[in-house]
Amino acid sequence: MKIFQKLDDFLDFGWAQIYRGKADKQSPARYPTFATSSGDGFPNARTLVMRRSDRKNNQIEFHTDTASSKMLDLKKNPRAGIHIWLPKVQLQIQMNVVVEIKVGDITIPYWNNVPTNSRVTYGTIPSPGTVIESSNAYDHSPDQKRFAVLVCHIEIIQLLLLGVKHIRANYKKTNNWQGEWLSP
């Protein structure tokens, strides 16, 4: 287990794991849990594929269908949570984010980079979450107009490293990411 004495070193380690999620398709960091607040007040969590991470601008990016329930949730409340569990290094990463939604022509360059076989995810008929008569009673109809980019502006990152002695720290954008140790 790694031992961290400096908050900056611990945050560097956390970001290295986040970056690995984009670079390594086998890394669990590639598939974080993304949680929103639904209209009925319950949390709504799902697994998404991380498309980009950017420490300099404190951003994580995902793609989604504009007709998905997460879009309805985010239009009402643009705040979300991201959770990553990395069993190999025994690290939990939690992030509070404010989500900027990009739709329309601004997403065309992103759409052009989506592999053709992955585009079927954006434009399912009927819309995602609609009740259907059987498991296959839907069609794929790739549609750039149903494609959205979720740019998640990170406000807080919390790291928890499990070991003989757990290590936990919290970092806030409002504190210029200075960080503070927390009791695990």
Secondary structure as UniProt FT lines:
FT   HELIX           7..23
FT   TURN            25..26
FT   HELIX           28..30
FT   STRAND          33..37
FT   TURN            39..40
FT   STRAND          43..47
FT   STRAND          52..54
FT   TURN            55..58
FT   STRAND          59..65
FT   TURN            66..67
FT   HELIX           69..76
FT   STRAND          79..86
FT   TURN            87..90
FT   STRAND          91..102
FT   HELIX           104..107
FT   HELIX           108..112
FT   HELIX           116..121
FT   TURN            128..129
FT   TURN            135..136
FT   HELIX           144..146
FT   STRAND          147..161
FT   STRAND          167..172
FT   HELIX           173..175
FT   TURN            176..177
FT   STRAND          180..182
//
